């Protein structure tokens, strides 16, 4: 602690913590390379598909692919060989 520290304006620790949290969240989002809604979208798609066809949990894959300047949602569904409707 310096002699003239009382002259410096006090920093709000809540604002500092908020800024740090924003940085961490931004790094996590860019590190993963996928939006937060993809796992939820995958679960919801699986639920809808299961209304008509019996499929495994791993049967639905949802990815975000960069195509030039566009983001493309790539949805892949592995359907079973035989028709096993669950309606």
C-alpha beads as a LAMMPS data file, in Angstrom:
LAMMPS data file: protein, C-alpha beads

87 atoms
86 bonds

1 atom types
1 bond types

-500.0 500.0 xlo xhi
-500.0 500.0 ylo yhi
-500.0 500.0 zlo zhi

Masses

1 110.0

Atoms # bond

1 1 1 0.000 0.000 0.000
2 1 1 1.513 3.268 -1.113
3 1 1 1.464 6.587 0.617
4 1 1 -0.867 8.197 -1.939
5 1 1 -3.236 5.244 -2.506
6 1 1 -6.047 7.165 -0.833
7 1 1 -6.046 9.591 -3.810
8 1 1 -6.803 6.856 -6.356
9 1 1 -10.467 6.144 -7.026
10 1 1 -11.634 2.844 -5.587
11 1 1 -12.496 0.184 -8.161
12 1 1 -15.793 -1.614 -7.815
13 1 1 -14.954 -5.287 -7.207
14 1 1 -18.347 -6.391 -8.540
15 1 1 -17.681 -4.651 -11.860
16 1 1 -14.232 -6.239 -12.068
17 1 1 -15.670 -9.695 -11.363
18 1 1 -18.396 -9.119 -13.973
19 1 1 -15.822 -8.145 -16.608
20 1 1 -13.709 -11.193 -15.804
21 1 1 -16.752 -13.446 -16.092
22 1 1 -17.595 -11.933 -19.503
23 1 1 -14.078 -12.694 -20.705
24 1 1 -14.275 -16.287 -19.457
25 1 1 -17.671 -16.866 -21.090
26 1 1 -16.467 -15.374 -24.378
27 1 1 -13.385 -17.596 -24.343
28 1 1 -15.480 -20.692 -23.621
29 1 1 -17.832 -19.939 -26.501
30 1 1 -15.030 -19.381 -28.985
31 1 1 -13.070 -22.361 -27.682
32 1 1 -15.896 -24.769 -28.245
33 1 1 -16.764 -23.320 -31.618
34 1 1 -20.458 -24.067 -31.174
35 1 1 -23.383 -22.060 -29.865
36 1 1 -24.957 -22.939 -26.541
37 1 1 -28.251 -24.023 -28.065
38 1 1 -26.898 -27.000 -30.035
39 1 1 -27.173 -29.624 -27.239
40 1 1 -30.751 -28.539 -26.505
41 1 1 -31.595 -28.600 -30.212
42 1 1 -30.150 -32.099 -30.478
43 1 1 -32.265 -33.364 -27.545
44 1 1 -35.438 -31.798 -28.922
45 1 1 -34.836 -33.236 -32.388
46 1 1 -34.304 -36.668 -30.852
47 1 1 -37.606 -36.386 -28.973
48 1 1 -39.493 -35.456 -32.147
49 1 1 -37.856 -38.206 -34.216
50 1 1 -38.635 -40.779 -31.505
51 1 1 -42.343 -40.021 -31.933
52 1 1 -42.155 -41.639 -35.375
53 1 1 -39.096 -43.919 -35.403
54 1 1 -37.274 -45.796 -32.661
55 1 1 -33.696 -44.468 -32.683
56 1 1 -30.767 -44.437 -30.271
57 1 1 -29.558 -41.352 -28.433
58 1 1 -26.436 -41.240 -30.623
59 1 1 -28.525 -41.356 -33.818
60 1 1 -28.912 -37.565 -34.010
61 1 1 -25.848 -35.382 -34.598
62 1 1 -26.084 -31.595 -34.809
63 1 1 -23.052 -29.531 -35.874
64 1 1 -22.417 -25.969 -36.945
65 1 1 -20.269 -25.792 -40.088
66 1 1 -18.666 -22.668 -41.559
67 1 1 -19.325 -22.340 -45.291
68 1 1 -17.586 -19.245 -46.549
69 1 1 -19.218 -16.342 -44.779
70 1 1 -22.194 -18.399 -43.600
71 1 1 -22.870 -20.738 -40.720
72 1 1 -24.640 -23.925 -41.807
73 1 1 -26.514 -26.183 -39.420
74 1 1 -25.610 -29.799 -40.270
75 1 1 -28.131 -32.305 -38.912
76 1 1 -27.478 -36.001 -39.368
77 1 1 -29.972 -38.692 -38.346
78 1 1 -29.025 -42.389 -38.507
79 1 1 -32.302 -44.241 -39.091
80 1 1 -32.611 -47.970 -38.392
81 1 1 -32.669 -50.411 -41.303
82 1 1 -36.228 -51.647 -40.794
83 1 1 -39.255 -49.482 -40.216
84 1 1 -40.083 -49.572 -36.517
85 1 1 -42.616 -46.825 -36.000
86 1 1 -43.602 -46.051 -32.426
87 1 1 -46.788 -44.096 -33.183

Bonds

1 1 1 2
2 1 2 3
3 1 3 4
4 1 4 5
5 1 5 6
6 1 6 7
7 1 7 8
8 1 8 9
9 1 9 10
10 1 10 11
11 1 11 12
12 1 12 13
13 1 13 14
14 1 14 15
15 1 15 16
16 1 16 17
17 1 17 18
18 1 18 19
19 1 19 20
20 1 20 21
21 1 21 22
22 1 22 23
23 1 23 24
24 1 24 25
25 1 25 26
26 1 26 27
27 1 27 28
28 1 28 29
29 1 29 30
30 1 30 31
31 1 31 32
32 1 32 33
33 1 33 34
34 1 34 35
35 1 35 36
36 1 36 37
37 1 37 38
38 1 38 39
39 1 39 40
40 1 40 41
41 1 41 42
42 1 42 43
43 1 43 44
44 1 44 45
45 1 45 46
46 1 46 47
47 1 47 48
48 1 48 49
49 1 49 50
50 1 50 51
51 1 51 52
52 1 52 53
53 1 53 54
54 1 54 55
55 1 55 56
56 1 56 57
57 1 57 58
58 1 58 59
59 1 59 60
60 1 60 61
61 1 61 62
62 1 62 63
63 1 63 64
64 1 64 65
65 1 65 66
66 1 66 67
67 1 67 68
68 1 68 69
69 1 69 70
70 1 70 71
71 1 71 72
72 1 72 73
73 1 73 74
74 1 74 75
75 1 75 76
76 1 76 77
77 1 77 78
78 1 78 79
79 1 79 80
80 1 80 81
81 1 81 82
82 1 82 83
83 1 83 84
84 1 84 85
85 1 85 86
86 1 86 87
